[in-house]
């Protein structure tokens, strides 16, 4: 019955998200999304042509995502995160404020350049090690994940949601960064202050060494880096990433797709890593994580079902008129609520076609909502779920009420402040 198609497609989407969040048996996300995508196609809720079109639109984003996975693995194999650990240890000896500030800077930098997943999976164990035995540990551990989400705004490569929105914006790499610089600074400041004031203190048992987890963590990243990295190896990776950022800016001016630059950069740096033996071919293959890429592609098809069956139209009808501050706030907070109901990625996949390509200010506001908003709940972002796996393996998970207190206190303020900052930087009309 056609009347049941939209509710049925929403049930399928909800079932996939619940299965991914619970991830029983440690199965990959694709285990749930790929059969669901096949189901919505078999039921006729998405035609084969629409499914192929969805995958075609997502292809550059998936290529970009795979490249960032490889770059993050190269950075870890070369010892870049071990150098970060040394800097955090030095900051910790100077006092709690210096440590939290250093963690915040590291989280924003790693998130901006290597994505929020790298922060959740690779930086988190470093922060746990640097804070083990400290009464103020929860502040830094919470700041790591809250900034991974809330500060993943500066560059298109910082978050998968940014990559999806970037395709619908006519800003270019540097234009995107310029538009999002002030909102990122506001959100990061609010979140860091919230962790400082509300993160709490508690005695920590310090008898056991940090757990490292299995070799090859989520998305193919190891949970623990090589304990004897070479400074030279870390240097060439850092230099390569800096060159790559310049290449992104230049490519945008020349009209070259960012995905092409990312893939070339990953291939070149990967070849250097193989020659220098900081990474193995098997590790590169695991870092590509075809299972997660299949999950993203299949999820796009699953979301296309309710979107095509009327959800997009209903959302579009409820969008505010214009792009003034009130409209931006409505969209940003609405996107935040949706992200916490269905997680950030499906939320944006629903919002982007509803907003359309001719209202870039609302697209950016929605992006603020799905990046900052997920800090309200542990299930709002896939990166938060990855972080939770790591801190549980390390025996360093903050109390649930502490996560909720800091998240609920900082998220509305950070989102409102970032939205006002976005509005202030929009070109005058």
Buried (B, 14 or more C-beta within 10 A) or exposed (E): EEEEBBEBBBEBBBBBBEBBEEBEEEEBBBBBBBEBBBBBBEEEBBEEEBBEBBBEBBEBBBBBBBBBBBBBBBBBBBBBBBBBBEBBBEBBEEEBEBBBBBBBBBBBBBBBBBBBBBBBBBBBBBBBBBBBEBEBBBBBBBBBBBBBBBBBBBBBBBBBBBBBBBBBBEBBBBBBBEBBBBBBBBBBBBBBBBBBEBBBEEEBEEEEEBBBBEEBBBBBBBBBBBEEBBEEBBBBBBEBBEEBBEBBBEBBEEEBBBBBBBBBBBEEBBEBBBEBEBBEEEBBEBBBBBBBBBBBBBBBBBBBBBBBBEBBEEBEEEBBEEBEBEBBBBBBBBBBBBBBBBBBBBBBBBBBBBBBEEBBBBBBBBBBBBBBBBBBBBBBBBBBBBBBBBBEBBEBBBEEEBBBBBBBBBBBBBBBBBBBBBBEBBEEE
